[in-house]
Amino acid sequence: MKKNVLVFGLISGFIVSAWAVGSIARCYTTGNFGGSMLLGYASMILAFSLVFVGIKNYRDKFNNGVISFGKAFKIGLLITLVASTVYVVTWLIDYYVFIPDFMDKYSAHIIRDAQNSGATAAEISSKTKEMATMKELYNTPVWVVLFTYMEIFPVGLLVTIIAALILKKKDNSGSIVAAA
């Protein structure tokens, strides 16, 4: 199971990390941060499709075609943790080494969008305060790690639950196999 989790987790992590690095590079060259969030989450779903593949691979090749929801969930959760950790480490390297001014540029973009959308002075002030708080929190590596995990992990968790529900398979006697 360990090899299965590592292989699918690392591949998934590399897919989503490559997309993130490319997307941020595009944002920096164009100065436009709009639209990348939707594409970013789409890339996460694509990368986490390997959770499904990893669970099915384990079920079919190593568990005689049978798996309980609990075991499938455990495998999917571990794949998600590996992939999310690769993503977080990639972001830490990208942020601290290559784009330490990311929060300044992102904050300016968010505030500019609020101004361009016709927000009131109070709404712009509120958004400015919110971004100042985010920038302050981003000064601490622990918060950077937590925010980055909060960005990716829930997507993987949702895919894990769906995959475990779809892939659970009873043994020939008709009862669901107990989670080992």
Buried (B, 14 or more C-beta within 10 A) or exposed (E): BEEBBBBBBBBBBBBBBEBBBEBBEBBBEEEEBEEBEEEBBEBBEEBBBBBBBBBBBBBBEEBEEBBBBBBBBBBBBBBBBBBBBBBBBBBBEBBEEEBEEBBEBBBBBBBEEBBEEEBEEEEBEEBBEBBEEBBEBBEEEEEBBEBBBEBBBEBBBBBBBBBBEEBBBEBEEEEBBEEE
